[in-house]
Amino acid sequence: MKVQERFLHYVSMWTTSDDNSTTTPSSKRQLDLANMLRQELYTLGLEGVHVDQYGYVYGTLPATKGYENSPALGFLAHMDTSPECSGKDVKPQIIKNYDGSDIMLGETERNLLIPEFPHLASWVGRTVITTDGTTLLGADDKAGIAEIMTAIEIILENDIPHGKICVGFTVDEEIGSGAELFDLDRFGADYAYTVDGGLEGEIEYENFNAASAVVTIHGVNIHPGSAKDLMVNSMELAHEFHQLIPGLEKPQHTEGYEGFFHLTEMQGCVETSRMSYIIRDFDMNNFQRKKEYLQTTCTKLNEKYGNRKRFEVKIEDSYYNMKEKIEPCMWIIDSAIDACKKADVEPKVIPIRGGTDGARLSFRGLPCPNIGTGGAAFHGVCEHISVEGMEKTVGIIINLVENFRDHEK
């Protein structure tokens, strides 16, 4: 089965995760894809094929005789799609022999403009897959699943010698819990790659340190007719707090290695308001500074308002920069660079302005950088990918298998 055919089949399945759920997987619909992938892996002939109680999918391709001492290589992708945009009833738009012009998204008023997505200029002649403007596409990360499955099929059909290959598909990556319960012993890899990045050839082993923060503001609600010198409007205090966040340390003003504070949600009334932030920074010292800044801001405002504890903040770390776990084994990055070159793809080592399952897994003992899938503009209706980009990524995966096969433990 070609990678395009697999991809279109996978995106037809609704697998949006639910960030309000307390179960794993967060949405039972992810199990529909998990069970289908289990059957597909079994049909391909992998061993130990299993869907566990949490919805994770596992499968192993034992080493070709003579390559048992090669490092066990893993490939992972996630089955869920972002809850930020509808993933139900996805209707892909397929544009063959793309001419390099702006792309209209179905019958909506949304479109892909070349100035906003300049890489499209290099996609002339490709087959481009977009949304119809009403949902996301699901290339994040069903493209990764399709690419891994297609690479495994090609390896088997062509009897390509290989070391042990471990395949894993995770749940709930988009809500930050995709790697928490993943069974590394069952997976069995020494090293792995998440196939969950952007354009083909991208290689990522640096990601944000990440935390979430909830600021709660306590006011005093008094009937407005008798509120003089008594009412304390928590929403006005919330506004005051947010105005103290450094203006240039917000997502819309940052790029590259620059971190940020990001207000993601706020709700309130006169009595109580809550503001949810995410904190991001590549540098651990700056990351700690940002968390301390929120604490200090609350302290100063409480002092301003008579030490009545009007402001309180709860901060929880989410994940850390995997760079420190990858640097001791940088040969796996060199191997990915070489795999791209062998596939006639220019490698581009860049930082992830986000996080992946690989970041969490790296801190659990499995070094796990990220490689691109060929897609762009994830999490929204502008999401798009090219068939040729997916095919290139399939080639990169196969080249990685060959590189690891020839590397001694």
matplotlib code that plots the C-alpha trace (Angstrom):
import matplotlib.pyplot as plt

x = [0.0, 1.4, 2.0, -0.7, -3.4, -2.5, -2.5, -5.9, -7.4, -6.0, -7.2, -10.7, -10.8, -11.8, -9.2, -9.2, -7.9, -9.9, -8.0, -10.8, -10.7, -9.1, -8.8, -6.1, -6.7, -8.6, -11.1, -12.2, -12.2, -8.4, -8.9, -10.5, -7.3, -5.2, -7.0, -6.8, -3.1, -2.7, -4.3, -2.2, 1.1, 0.0, -0.8, 2.7, 4.2, 5.5, 5.9, 4.5, 1.8, -0.3, -2.7, -2.4, -5.1, -4.2, -4.4, -0.7, 0.2, 3.4, 5.1, 8.5, 10.4, 13.2, 16.7, 17.8, 20.1, 23.6, 22.4, 21.3, 24.0, 22.9, 21.2, 17.4, 15.8, 12.4, 10.0, 7.0, 4.1, 0.9, -2.6, -4.5, -5.1, -5.2, -8.4, -7.7, -9.6, -12.2, -10.8, -14.2, -15.3, -12.0, -12.4, -8.9, -8.4, -5.9, -4.1, -2.1, 0.7, 0.5, 1.2, 2.7, -0.3, -2.3, -4.5, -8.2, -9.5, -12.7, -15.6, -14.5, -12.9, -9.7, -6.7, -3.0, -1.1, 2.4, 3.8, 2.5, 3.7, 6.8, 7.8, 4.9, 6.9, 9.3, 6.4, 5.5, 4.7, 4.0, 0.7, -0.4, -3.0, -4.9, -8.0, -11.3, -11.2, -13.6, -11.4, -7.7, -6.1, -4.5, -1.1, 0.0, 0.6, -1.1, 1.5, 4.1, 2.1, 1.6, 5.3, 6.4, 4.0, 5.0, 8.7, 8.2, 6.2, 9.0, 11.7, 9.8, 8.9, 12.4, 14.1, 16.2, 18.5, 18.0, 18.6, 15.7, 13.0, 10.5, 7.2, 5.1, 2.0, 1.0, -2.2, -2.9, 0.4, -1.5, -2.6, 0.8, 0.4, 1.3, 4.4, 3.5, 2.3, 4.2, 5.8, 9.5, 10.3, 7.6, 8.8, 12.3, 14.3, 17.8, 17.2, 14.2, 12.9, 9.5, 8.2, 6.3, 8.0, 7.4, 8.9, 10.9, 14.5, 13.9, 15.8, 15.0, 16.7, 16.2, 12.8, 11.3, 11.4, 7.7, 5.5, 1.8, 0.7, -2.7, -3.1, -6.1, -7.3, -9.6, -11.9, -14.8, -18.3, -20.5, -23.8, -22.7, -25.1, -23.1, -19.7, -17.7, -14.4, -15.5, -15.8, -12.6, -13.2, -11.0, -11.3, -9.7, -6.9, -6.4, -6.0, -3.4, -1.5, -1.4, -0.2, 2.9, 3.9, 6.9, 5.3, 8.1, 8.1, 4.8, 4.5, 3.6, 7.0, 9.3, 11.1, 14.1, 15.5, 13.4, 11.0, 7.7, 4.7, 1.4, -2.0, -4.1, -7.4, -9.1, -12.4, -13.8, -16.4, -16.2, -15.5, -12.9, -10.9, -8.5, -5.8, -4.0, -0.5, 2.1, 5.7, 8.4, 12.1, 15.0, 17.5, 16.9, 18.1, 15.7, 12.9, 13.4, 13.5, 10.2, 8.5, 10.1, 8.8, 5.2, 5.7, 7.3, 4.6, 2.0, 3.9, 4.3, 0.7, -0.4, 1.8, 0.2, -3.3, -2.5, -1.1, -4.6, -3.4, -5.5, -3.2, -1.9, -0.2, 0.2, 3.0, 3.6, 6.5, 5.4, 8.6, 12.2, 14.7, 15.9, 19.1, 21.0, 19.9, 20.7, 24.2, 25.9, 24.8, 25.0, 25.8, 22.0, 21.7, 24.6, 22.8, 19.6, 21.6, 23.2, 19.8, 18.4, 21.3, 21.0, 17.3, 18.3, 16.8, 18.7, 18.9, 17.9, 18.7, 16.4, 15.0, 11.4, 9.3, 7.1, 7.5, 7.1, 6.7, 10.4, 11.2, 9.5, 10.8, 14.4, 14.1, 12.8, 15.9, 15.1, 17.0, 14.4, 14.9, 12.3, 12.2, 9.9, 6.9, 6.7, 3.7, 3.1, 0.7, -0.5, -3.5, -5.6, -7.5, -4.4, -2.6, -1.1, 1.4, 2.8, 2.8, 6.4, 7.4, 5.9, 7.7, 11.0, 10.4, 9.7, 13.1, 14.7, 13.3, 14.6, 18.0, 18.0, 17.3, 20.2, 22.5, 21.6, 22.0, 25.6, 26.3, 27.6, 26.1]
y = [0.0, 3.4, 6.0, 8.3, 5.6, 4.8, 8.4, 9.2, 6.1, 7.1, 10.7, 9.5, 8.3, 10.7, 10.5, 13.9, 13.7, 15.3, 17.6, 17.6, 13.8, 12.0, 8.6, 7.1, 7.2, 10.5, 9.6, 6.0, 6.9, 6.6, 2.9, 2.5, 3.5, 1.6, -1.7, -1.2, -0.6, -3.7, -5.7, -4.1, -4.8, -8.4, -8.8, -7.4, -10.1, -8.2, -10.0, -9.1, -7.0, -5.7, -2.9, -2.4, -1.2, 2.4, 2.2, 2.1, 0.0, -2.1, -4.3, -5.7, -6.8, -9.1, -8.6, -10.2, -13.1, -11.7, -8.3, -9.3, -7.1, -3.9, -1.4, -1.9, 1.0, 2.4, 4.5, 6.3, 8.4, 9.5, 8.6, 11.5, 14.9, 18.3, 19.3, 22.9, 22.2, 19.7, 16.4, 14.9, 14.1, 15.2, 15.8, 16.1, 18.2, 16.6, 18.9, 17.0, 18.7, 21.8, 25.0, 27.2, 29.5, 30.3, 27.4, 27.8, 25.6, 24.0, 26.4, 28.4, 31.8, 30.4, 29.8, 29.1, 32.2, 31.9, 34.8, 33.0, 29.5, 30.2, 26.6, 26.1, 27.8, 24.8, 22.3, 23.0, 19.7, 17.9, 16.4, 18.6, 17.4, 20.1, 20.4, 21.6, 24.5, 23.1, 20.8, 20.1, 17.4, 15.1, 15.0, 15.6, 12.8, 10.4, 11.2, 9.8, 6.6, 6.1, 6.7, 4.2, 1.6, 2.0, 1.9, -1.4, -2.9, -1.9, -3.4, -6.7, -6.8, -6.1, -8.3, -5.3, -6.6, -4.9, -4.9, -5.2, -2.6, -1.5, 0.2, 2.2, 4.3, 6.5, 8.2, 11.7, 13.3, 16.5, 17.0, 16.4, 12.9, 10.7, 9.1, 8.9, 5.2, 4.0, 0.7, 1.0, -2.6, -3.9, -1.5, -2.8, -0.1, 1.2, 4.4, 5.8, 8.6, 10.2, 10.8, 13.9, 16.9, 19.4, 19.5, 16.5, 16.7, 18.5, 16.9, 18.1, 17.3, 20.5, 21.4, 23.8, 23.3, 23.6, 24.3, 25.3, 27.9, 28.8, 32.2, 32.5, 36.0, 36.4, 39.4, 40.6, 40.8, 43.5, 44.8, 47.6, 50.0, 49.8, 48.7, 51.9, 51.0, 47.4, 45.7, 44.2, 43.1, 40.1, 40.6, 44.0, 42.5, 39.8, 42.5, 44.2, 41.0, 40.2, 43.7, 43.0, 40.1, 41.3, 42.4, 41.0, 37.6, 36.5, 34.0, 36.6, 38.3, 35.4, 33.0, 30.6, 30.0, 32.7, 31.6, 33.0, 33.3, 32.5, 33.2, 30.3, 30.7, 33.0, 33.0, 35.0, 37.0, 39.7, 37.2, 34.9, 34.9, 32.3, 32.7, 29.7, 30.2, 28.0, 28.9, 27.9, 28.3, 26.3, 27.5, 26.0, 29.1, 31.3, 28.7, 28.9, 32.7, 32.8, 30.6, 32.8, 35.9, 34.7, 33.9, 37.3, 39.1, 37.5, 38.4, 42.0, 42.4, 40.8, 43.3, 46.1, 45.0, 44.6, 41.1, 39.6, 36.9, 38.2, 36.4, 32.9, 30.8, 27.1, 26.0, 22.5, 21.4, 19.5, 18.4, 19.4, 20.0, 16.6, 18.1, 17.0, 13.4, 13.4, 15.0, 11.9, 10.0, 12.5, 9.8, 9.3, 12.8, 12.3, 9.1, 11.1, 13.7, 11.0, 9.3, 12.6, 13.1, 9.5, 10.3, 13.5, 15.6, 18.6, 18.0, 20.8, 20.6, 23.0, 23.4, 22.4, 25.3, 22.9, 19.3, 15.8, 12.3, 12.0, 14.6, 12.7, 9.4, 10.7, 11.6, 8.1, 6.6, 6.3, 8.8, 9.9, 12.9, 13.9, 13.9, 15.7, 14.2, 16.6, 18.6, 22.1, 24.4, 21.8, 22.1, 24.2, 24.3, 25.5, 22.1, 20.6, 18.1, 16.8, 13.2, 13.6, 14.8, 11.7, 9.5, 11.2, 10.6, 6.9, 6.8, 8.5, 5.9, 3.1, 4.8, 5.0, 1.3, 0.6, 3.0, 1.3, -2.1, -1.3, 0.3, -1.9, -1.6]
z = [0.0, -0.9, 1.7, 0.2, 0.4, 4.0, 5.0, 3.5, 5.2, 8.6, 8.4, 7.7, 11.3, 14.1, 16.8, 18.5, 22.1, 24.9, 27.2, 29.8, 30.2, 33.1, 31.4, 29.1, 26.3, 26.7, 24.0, 23.2, 19.5, 19.5, 20.1, 16.7, 15.0, 17.5, 16.8, 13.1, 13.3, 15.4, 12.7, 10.0, 11.9, 12.5, 8.8, 7.9, 10.1, 13.1, 16.4, 19.8, 18.2, 21.1, 22.1, 25.8, 28.3, 27.6, 23.8, 23.0, 20.0, 20.0, 17.4, 16.8, 13.6, 14.8, 13.5, 10.3, 11.0, 11.5, 12.7, 16.2, 17.7, 16.0, 18.2, 18.5, 16.6, 17.4, 15.5, 17.1, 16.0, 17.8, 16.9, 18.3, 16.7, 18.3, 20.1, 19.0, 15.7, 14.7, 13.5, 12.7, 9.1, 7.5, 3.8, 2.2, -0.9, -3.3, -5.7, -8.4, -10.2, -8.0, -10.0, -7.3, -6.8, -3.7, -2.7, -1.9, 0.9, -0.4, -0.6, 2.4, 2.4, 3.8, 1.6, 1.7, 0.6, -0.7, 1.4, 4.5, 3.5, 1.3, 1.1, -1.3, -4.0, -4.0, -4.2, -7.9, -9.6, -6.4, -5.2, -2.3, 0.2, 2.2, 4.2, 2.8, 5.3, 7.8, 9.8, 10.4, 8.2, 10.7, 9.1, 12.7, 13.2, 10.9, 8.3, 10.7, 11.1, 7.4, 6.8, 9.4, 8.2, 4.6, 5.4, 7.3, 4.4, 1.9, 4.1, 4.3, 0.6, -0.5, 2.1, 3.3, 6.1, 9.4, 13.1, 15.5, 14.7, 17.3, 16.3, 18.7, 18.3, 21.2, 22.4, 23.8, 22.6, 21.7, 25.3, 26.8, 28.2, 25.3, 26.8, 30.5, 30.4, 27.4, 28.2, 27.3, 28.3, 25.9, 23.2, 23.5, 21.6, 22.5, 20.6, 18.8, 16.6, 16.8, 13.2, 14.2, 12.9, 10.1, 6.6, 5.4, 6.3, 9.6, 12.6, 16.1, 19.4, 21.3, 22.6, 25.1, 28.8, 29.6, 32.6, 33.1, 35.6, 37.0, 38.6, 40.8, 41.9, 44.8, 44.9, 47.0, 45.6, 47.0, 45.6, 43.3, 45.0, 48.2, 46.9, 47.6, 49.3, 49.7, 46.3, 44.8, 41.2, 40.6, 36.8, 37.1, 39.2, 36.6, 34.0, 36.2, 36.6, 32.9, 32.1, 34.2, 31.9, 29.7, 26.4, 24.2, 26.0, 24.4, 21.5, 18.9, 19.5, 19.8, 17.5, 17.4, 20.9, 22.5, 25.2, 26.3, 28.6, 26.9, 28.3, 27.0, 28.9, 31.4, 33.1, 35.9, 37.8, 40.4, 43.2, 41.5, 38.3, 36.9, 34.2, 32.7, 31.3, 29.6, 30.2, 27.6, 27.3, 25.9, 28.5, 32.0, 33.8, 31.8, 32.4, 36.1, 35.9, 34.2, 36.8, 39.6, 37.8, 38.2, 41.8, 42.5, 40.7, 42.8, 46.0, 45.0, 44.1, 47.4, 49.2, 47.2, 48.2, 51.9, 52.1, 51.8, 49.4, 46.5, 44.1, 44.1, 41.5, 41.0, 38.7, 37.4, 35.1, 32.0, 30.2, 29.8, 26.9, 25.7, 24.5, 27.6, 27.0, 23.3, 23.4, 24.9, 21.8, 19.1, 16.6, 16.3, 15.0, 12.6, 11.4, 10.8, 8.8, 6.7, 6.2, 4.8, 2.4, 1.1, 0.4, -1.5, 1.2, 2.6, 6.4, 8.6, 12.3, 14.1, 17.6, 18.3, 19.5, 21.4, 22.7, 21.6, 23.1, 22.5, 25.0, 27.8, 26.6, 26.5, 30.2, 30.9, 29.4, 25.7, 23.6, 21.1, 18.7, 16.2, 12.4, 9.9, 8.2, 5.3, 6.6, 7.8, 9.6, 12.1, 14.5, 12.2, 8.9, 7.0, 7.6, 4.5, 3.3, 0.0, -1.1, -2.3, 1.2, 2.8, 0.2, 1.1, 4.7, 4.0, 2.4, 5.4, 7.7, 5.6, 5.5, 9.3, 9.5, 7.3, 9.2, 12.5, 11.0, 10.3, 13.7, 16.5, 20.0]

ax = plt.figure().add_subplot(projection="3d")
ax.plot(x, y, z, "-o")
ax.set_aspect("equal")
plt.show()
